[in-house]
Amino acid sequence: MLRLSKKLLFAIEAVVDIAYNAGPGPVRSSEISRRQGIPRRYLEQVLQQLVHHGILAGQRGPRGGYRLARERRRITVGEIIRIVRQLEGANDPASESGGSEIGQQVVRPIWLEIQQEMMERFDRMTVEELCERARNKGIKSEAAQVPDFSI
């Protein structure tokens, strides 16, 4: 079942934050936590799962942090949703057997159809698109505030 959970919101917000605020180095989880108001204990767990599934790349050490593992135009919101749903391990009641004839043949199929339509839309929505929305809303990127010392 497509359910909006805090963990799902944290995952999408963290990936967009990394894409939007990425500078020459990786983005630290403490920076993401500060900007997005996500508790670090939840954030680290979600970030590690996103690394494990190839959405993010992690870098250890004093200058460590996270960066996108692929171009932001190649990462979809649908991918992130599937990873978090797998992490949460929640069953979809609409897919379970049993229940009334109306529920099985009328209500649940409609619910599954709507979920499928939503996931198709999320599969077309990229992190690049969300970054563009942030830019259009006038949200400042901290990457733009990092001085560039290259000549």
C-alpha positions, -999 to +999 in steps of 0.1 A: +000+000+000+013+034-008+013+052+025+030+084+033+052+077+063+078+099+081+105+076+069+093+080+033+092+118+036+127+118+052+141+097+024+128+118-004+137+151+014+172+138+021+179+128-015+166+161-029+186+180-002+218+162-013+210+168-050+201+205-044+228+214-019+257+193-034+289+212-038+323+199-047+324+176-017+298+152-001+269+165+019+271+156+056+242+140+074+244+167+101+238+194+074+208+175+060+194+170+095+198+208+102+182+219+070+154+194+069+147+190+106+151+153+103+163+135+135+198+121+128+189+086+142+162+082+115+182+099+088+213+077+091+193+045+088+175+058+057+207+071+041+224+038+046+196+020+029+197+044+000+235+037-003+228+000-002+203+003-031+225+025-053+207+058-049+235+074-028+272+069-025+287+073+010+321+086+018+336+079+053+361+101+072+363+136+085+353+151+051+328+123+045+291+124+037+268+115+009+264+123-027+241+110-054+253+077-069+238+086-103+228+118-121+197+133-105+178+131-138+182+093-135+169+088-100+131+087-097+109+093-067+093+059-075+127+042-068+130+059-035+094+049-025+101+012-033+132+012-012+115+027+018+085+005+015+108-025+014+126-012+045+093-006+063+081-041+054+044-032+056+019-054+040-007-040+016-042-049+029-056-043-006-035-073-018-045-097+009-070-124+003-102-127+022-129-102+029-163-096+013-172-101-024-176-063-029-143-057-012-125-083-033-141-074-067-149-037-064-131-017-037-097-034-036-092-034-074-100+004-075-075+010-047-048-010-065-055+008-098-051+042-081-019+031-064-006+019-098-014+052-114+004+071-085+035+049-088+036+054-126+036+092-119+063+088-093+084+067-117+083+096-142+092+122-115+129+126-111+151+142-084+160+167-111+124+178-114+121+182-076+153+203-076+138+225-103+106+229-083+128+241-053+146+265-076+113+279-089+101+284-053+131+305-046+147+280-021+183+289-016+209+262-023+238+261+002+260+248-026+257+283-042+271+298-010+302+277-010+331+298-024+348+284-054+386+288-052+394+273-086+411+294-112 
